[in-house]
């Protein structure tokens, strides 16, 4: 067996649980007990162990800690957790007796997986590691251990051991619906276990896998299968995959990687576009192939032509933009815009963009003509926006025309006049600037608006115009402090001094005094009169600070900042210092005030000895962190040119303890050798500051610290990046990260360490590395004699593994016909169906041409959706759930309708204490199973019906085809009898959720609870007792009203409600229609907001809990007795129809009445469109080309 190198000293510094300085005995024992208690609960915890080890190491008592556990084990030899911690301590101490301790641990506890893993760490033998993997039940542990085994198994006997572990792990994952098998297949390919990988593919082909698992396996098959077999697999998937699927391009690129020349594939793709010019999928495949061949402009033209044929698919246009705009002279993009503008839907923003390009490509004369044409038809707001854009892009001549045109309809707008002034300034025409300023009206305009413009004019050397504007503004608002002070800054000497005196009289608070003091210091310093100014001002400052007691510290602090930052004379610093000393005496010479005084003194080298005494005294008295004081002392020594004294102080500083940003900024310029650490700390303190990150990354790069650079830069391109960086910047950072990898790998190869380089290549390849990674990896594998594995790497050189996962469309067997572009307005009632007299409609569901109607007497009617003819009916003999006043805090009962679920030719509904499956064609009972009174139902995966028993808080799953019980799980008893809903992901089959006052998510295949997240007031029932807006399902997310989006796999909650890029990239399925202040549409899987809030592009019907339905490219919304069709992409109302039976549902149930809330979210296809529907209050379905809704009767409306 291969021996691993001795375990390195435990890297506790990685975990951030450090204790600063040694602790006293009592404190150490107390903290130690807390940490040891945590390890007693779970001996494998990393953070408590790291802190415990650091705690004793800092106190120089590591041996005491080891003896503590040895003594405990002597008394309690069966304590497996203590034995594991003891073994970890020996490993951390690099103790030679660790191997013997590991052997003893395995003798006593041969079935403990974690002890086997620690034995591997102690001895380097792979047998204990394989045993640990076999014994471990938690997948999150097995995965990393298996990766470690694969990386360590080099020789043939060890590889056989690894193969056995791979087979066992594969069987586990295949039994769990294939979850994690693609990742495992990737590991097999990377480690050269290709026979096992091929066998895994063969077994997966026979298993019932989730669609996204099938997709990932197809991508991984490129590495392990013969090219012909893999190509066939990929082609089959492409035929079934939706045109807009985000992984489609990956499949095309993977298919391209299997052939040496793409000529035949390109010919096939071009022919497909010729035969089906309206196929977005054909265009996307051809463009992707061209991109893979490096023909970016050709690919962009393919995208553009497809966008012209299908202008409603915004993603085609965005892809064309990305490629065609990259040209140095984007003529083709300009030509596309000219052809695109006359088409529907209208895009006025593209017209503005065309004007910009006309200026850039055709010159100012053509650009001005384009602006004049826009002036003839544009509104004032649009022209103002155009003018602002032209000015920002450096076309002031066009901006002048746009602003002038806007002024014709809004002549008194100050903003338009300001834009015109700025454009005239950019042109450098002094007379025109003066005229534009004179034409400005400042009457009624906020002071900050015209003072801002005056500051701009002054900065651009138009001081006379700035003064004129300020004089007029001051005349219109004579008592304005801001206006008076602004004019004082630009006035001549005598007038400026006069205005300063006037503005002094208008000072009302500390902020205004600080602003005045800044202006006065700059004014008098500019005239060489700073000394005389401070002579008079010191008395005023002293008077101001008199009699205010302890609060003087805070008040004088603000003046210190002004004096030390703005004054160019030491006199100002001395004035501030004396004030601080006096304030310190009044407040008992507080140390923080002394420290502040020392900062001011530091600006005057003559006071250095006094400052040093202050700081040393504070350092001696410091009980906690001393880092800030040491840095101030180092800065003082730097000021007096004593680096020999500064360096010892710097060496003892823990930068993580300093939180004063201004102090760190000062240290950056004083100590260049410390800049990398300083920028790192500043990035932690101001994570949203891009300049700080740039300085830090540049410092790391210059010093060749590539590993640290990769770590830091990786944070900026991660999903939770602290900066909202534009795409080009993210791309540049990612490229620099790749360069860092290259430098590290090159250095390893130069040192003659190919195995080290190969480990890094494998790691980078796992992270979807670029082609150069696979080139290097393939060559290194060949050099180290791993021919078969090298061949697998060569085979997928042109592939690129993206991380995003999306599901296949729900019905992969047949491509549906294209969706209608828009649902026509409803014109007439096709039929009306009245259930039993006095009954109310509780729920509707549709399958094919059959609509099931459940009334509040638990009677089910099946009706032909074309004629309204009754097909069959059934009495379910159940009762509805009722929430009494004590339950809901309301008067009267709240009645909850039973669920009615439809799938695969069957209606599922609770009936008493049973669950019944009825054939949609005949009403015959297909099966029934024991359920629970008032059960809630939901679908999960392709074949499960999930049933929640509210009384017992238990969840069960039945086979939808035969009613056989698959599993039962007990949930938290705290949710018993709460209003609840079962939410299943019928497409992916990975998870099922129970929504009460929390969201409990379980694995659909086994019922194993995955996570629980409390949702506050986001329950099925609102606090006022009315129904909540239902959640909407994406492939991986649930979106709740209140704009909360929850990732089903991790439980991570994202709060939406802010503007996102790509608003026009809506999907027909997977949307969220909700929001407390009106309906807002979100694409749930991508977090993309589709209908922008605050622009009127929202739901136009009153009420907050209407039924919502998506059909074609229209959204149907019912409420308050009306039905409206909304444009899917914009939310604009297209038409509205009034129901004949106009019985609006009250927003809150009155005493003694009842209110219905929706059944589960279900799915169906209508004219090729996947429809997700939910039914609060009025139930609405679309089936057979008609819209069906009901409350006391059911009506069918025809377009």
PyMOL commands that set and color helices and strands:
alter all, ss='L'
color gray80, all
select helices_A, chain A and resi 12-14+25-41+46-58+62-75+80-92+98-108+113-123+126-135+139-152+156-174+181-191+194-206+211-224+227-240+248-256+263-275+280-292+296-309+314-324+331-340+348-362+364-377+380-392+396-409+414-427+430-439+447-459+463-476+481-490+493-505+510-526+530-545+549-566+570-586+591-601+605-621+627-639+643-651+655-657+661-670+672-685+690-702+706-717+727-750+754-766+771-783+787-795+885-888+973-975
alter helices_A, ss='H'
color red, helices_A
select strands_A, chain A and resi 828-833+841-847+850-855+859-864+870-875+881-883+894-896+900-903+906-911+914-919+925-930+936-940+944-949+954-959+965-970+981-984+991-995+998-1003+1009-1014+1032-1033+1037-1040+1044-1047+1053-1055+1071-1074+1080-1083+1088-1089+1107-1111+1114-1119+1122-1127+1133-1138+1162-1166+1169-1174+1179-1183+1186-1190+1194-1198
alter strands_A, ss='S'
color yellow, strands_A
deselect
rebuild
show_as cartoon
